[in-house]
Amino acid sequence: MADKFDVIVIGAGPGGYVAAIRAAQLGLKTACVEKWIGKEGKVVHGGTCLNVGCIPSKALLEASHKFVEAQHDFDDMGIQASDVKMDVTKMMARKDKIVKNLTGGVAGLFKANGVTALEGAGKVLSSKQVEVNKDGDKAVYEADNIIIASGSVPVEIPPTPLTEGLIVDSTGALEFDETPKRLGVIGAGVIGLELGSVWSRLGSEVTVLEAMDSFLPMVDSAIAKETQKLLKKQGLDIKLGARVTGSETNGKEVTVKYTDAKGEQEQVFDKLIVCVGRRPYTQGLLGDDAGVKLDERGFIFVDDQCRTSVPSVYAIGDCVRGPMLAHKASEEGIMVADIIAGHKAEMNYDAIPSVIYTFPEVAWVGMTEQDAKAAGIEVKTGAFPFAASGRAMANNATEGMAKVIADAETDRILGMHIVGQHAGEMIAQGVIAMEFGSSAEDLALTCYAHPTMSEAVHEAALAVDGHAIHMANRKKRK
């Protein structure tokens, strides 16, 4: 039997490594198990987010956006930039460098906080035991508490089996060595739209096939409609109600078969990205005597404080209920570490922000207007277009709007939805407001710096009661 710990965390993604660091900060003897092998053939930390998800995709989104700006937007500002080209190889190298710096940074944080890094595949043997298997060399560790943070993996679908170089998942889409002329994307969700945007900006003819008839149903309908219009304007051909039924490859291209309202269709692509969601990763994670229960969808069953069916075993992040978001996983990790250390802790699942990092960005928190109506809640809303924002005009970013949704009776903010430049940054205002139970009037009475993009949120809050200053109002001030 190897060393005993107060806490063993399985998985060093944004949920696991944060939980491990927090537990160590609270004085608990902590170990974190990770098996992810990086490009250099060594175990690296950071999970999907840092290695093949949030971070590398944002590096490509930023680079491709600046490329488009240099091509099309600089001239309007008086900046002359001719014959602008994109070096895809150099762009990818920059992405890899960022990933290496951040994953190495997690290892440094472990060392600084006294977290023991264990390399290998972790398995829960019992309520107090974890097996770590590194290339067949197994060791068993004891722990008073276990935190499972195993994450998720991309969903594959039978009609489009992955084929190296032609049909890829989101990970493969981050490794293209050149811009495909014709790119197909299955799934118009967050990942599909982001990756489609990257390669569209770099010159690909992008077609997005979405089986659902509605676009971004989790987003407020007004924001979703505006987003669809803007992405179409940028060149993304988004086909709704398109159900993929099969595919054929010939070594150079992919023929995708699908059905839509017009019947059976097919389209040929040079590359195809499958982005139809993610599923919890629990393969080989639970021993026969672990006692940890899974729900009907394969997620680890937990309560509001992430306790599993075994009292000393917790689970966080993508392998449990709730949105598959890095920041949700991190906050759950902090909550669980605090609980184990004997502190009171909880998490407000009604105030978790979501962001799509297209340009413009789409961000939201809380209820949509349609959600509220379906729940029988009478609401009042206020919206403000960035076209009326002085800072947006100066930034050449007048597309989109901010929308605030409030309870008609109490004025309490129920949701905030934004499509526009820096929406992912601005949505934090809505999150904080909801955390503190703020009303729309609270935001309306807050002094915002001028000129800023955030003033759109201020004006939207004012517009809830018809008091917006910089656009025509239907209601008169009382």
Secondary structure, DSSP 8 states (H G I E B T S, - for coil): ---EEEEEEE--STTHHHHHHHHHHTT--EEEEE--B-TTSSB-SSHHHHHHSHHHHHHHHHHHHHHHIIIIITGGGT----S----HHHHHHHHHHHHHHHHHHHHHHHHHHT-EEEESEEEEEETTEEEEEETTEEEEEEEEEEEE---EEE---TTS--BTTTEE-TTGGG--SS--SEEEEE--SHHHHHHHHHHHHTT-EEEEEESSSSSSTTS-HHHHHHHHHHHHHTT-EEEET-EEEEEEE-SS-EEEEEEETTEEEEEEESEEEE-S-EEE--TTTB-TT----B-TTS-B---TT-B-SSTTEEE-GGGSSS---HHHHHHHHHHHHHHHTT------GGG--EEE-SSSEEEEEE--HHHHHHTT--EEEEEEEGGG-HHHHHTT----EEEEEEETTT-BEEEEEEEETTHHHHHHHHHHHHHTT-BHHHHHTS---SS-TTHHHHHHHHHTTT--SSS--SS---
